[in-house]
Amino acid sequence: MTGSLKKTVVLIGMMGAGKTAVGNALARLLGVPFLDSDEEIERAANMTVAEIFARDGEPFFRARESEVLSRLLSGDPCILSTGGGAFLAQGNRVAIAKRGVAVWLKADLELLWQRVRHKNTRPLLRTADPKKTLATLLEARSPVYAEAGIVVEAHADYSVEDMARKVIDALAARQDVLELE
């Protein structure tokens, strides 16, 4: 499958929605680079996201996240995976809308919980009741995520490739984003 990507596709959504896995598959299918904003932040800081949260706090991390996002959006069109909180900042939403398109990988609480419950790399879930925390985050963030230009629903029975193809179908409906050849 070949196509011409005209804008950076920014994958947004909750932790566990599949932004990294689907993003990698999407980039491979479209023959464009895949970038992960969290990886870029970690490389620049020489620390993990969890370490940055612990040492410098969430506001410091969010400021670095915005800087990295702006830099990545100014490059060639690519598939860009963001951290779950990146789209919450108004400035980030404006930058994404101006230079790319946001795609919300929308997954329900049970699917997200199945994917994240065994991982200890999620600083926001280091609470007494991580599933309740996840539910609260999902409820708070969903109205903001709904501002994305494109929404693609995730289902437990979809493979990563299935989701990537669903995203491509959604992108192909937008001539300003993707032109399939």
N, C-alpha and C positions, 0 to 999 in steps of 0.2 A: 504494500500500500504506500503510494507516494502522494505527497501533497506539498503545497507551499504554505508554510506557516507565516502569517503576516504580522502577528503580534505574539508577545509572550503570553503563554497560558499559565495562569497562577492558580494552582490547586489549593483550595482552602477547605477547612472542615476540622472536626474534632480529632484529637489523638485517637488513632485506631481506625480512622475512616479509610485509610489506604493511600494517603497522598504520596508516600514514597514509592510503594510497590507499583501503584497504578501509574505514577509519574514516570518511573523507569520504563515500564512497558509502553506507555504512550510515546515517549521519546524514541524508543527503539522502532516502533511501528511507523513513526513519521520521519525518522532519520534526522532528528534534531537533538541538541544537547539537553541533558537533564541536570538541573541544579537543585540543591536543597538549601534553603536559607539557613536552617539550623547548622548544617555542616559547614557552611561558609562562615558563620559566626564562630563556631568552635575552632575552625582553622585560624581565623584572625586572632582569637583570644588565647589559643593554645590551651583551652579548657573545655570541658563538656558543658552543655547547657545547664545540667544539674549543678555543676560546680560554680557556674556564673551566678545562678539563682542563689546558691548558698552563701557565696562570698559577697556579692554586690547587690543582690536583691532583684526583684522582678522589674521595677522601674528602669534600672540601669540596663537590664537585658533588653527590655522593650525598645529603649533608645537605640541600642546597637542593632537590633532587629530592623528598625526603620531605616537606618543608614545602609545596611546591607541590602535590603529590599530595593531601595532607591538605586543603588549601584547596579544591581542585577537587572532591574527593569530598563536601565539605559543601554544595555548590551543588545546583541543580536537576539531575535526571537528564539525562545526556547521553552521547555516545560520547566516550571519552577514550583517546587513544593515548599510550603511555608509551615511554620509552627502553628498550632491551633489558635493561638491568641493574636497572630499577626494582623488578621483582617479586622480586629476589633478597633484598632486605632483609625480614627477618621482620616488622618493624613495618609496612612497606608492605603485605605480604600480609594482615596482620590488619585494617588499615584498609580495604583493598579488600573483604575478605570481610564486614566489618561494614556497609559503606555502599554496596556495589556488587556486581558479579560480574566475575570475571576470565575473559576468553576468550583462550585460547592459540591464536594463528594458527601452527600447526605446519607447518614446511617443512623439507625435507631439505637436506643440505649443498650438493648440486649446484644446487638452485634458489636457495638463498640466495647462493651464490657468483656465479651468473649475474647476480643483481640488484645485488650490491655491488662487484664487482671493478673497475668503472670509476669508482667514486666515491672522492674523496679527503677526504670529510667525516666519515669514521669514525675517531675518534682511537684506538680500540682496535685498529684494523687497520693502524696505522702501524708495521709490523714487517717484518723481512727476508722472512718467508714468511706473507703475510696469509691465504692459504687455510688453512694449517695452524693459524694463530691462530684463525680462524673455526671450524674443526673442533673445536679444544680448547674454545672458549667454548660451542659447541653441546653438546658432550658434558657439560661441567660444569653447564650451566644446565638441560638438559632435565629432570632429575629434579625440579627446583624448579618449572619451568613446568608440570609434570604435576600440580601441586597446584591448578591453575586449576579453577574450577567447571565450565567448558565447554572442550572442545578441538575445534577445527575444522581439518581437514587441508587444507593448500594443495597444489595440483598445478600444474605448469607450464602445462597447457592451460586452466586456469581463467582467465577474465577477472576484473577487479576486481569487476564486477557479479555474476559467478557466486559469488565468495567472499562478497560482502556478503549475497547471498541464502542461502548456506549458513549464515552466522552468524545471520541472521534465523530460519531454520528451527530452529536449535539454541536460540535464545533463546525462541522461541514454545513450546518444550517445557517451559519453566519459567514457570509462572503467576506466580511471585513476581517475575519480571523483565519480561516483555513479554506484553501481552494484545493480540492482533491483533483488529481490528474488521472 
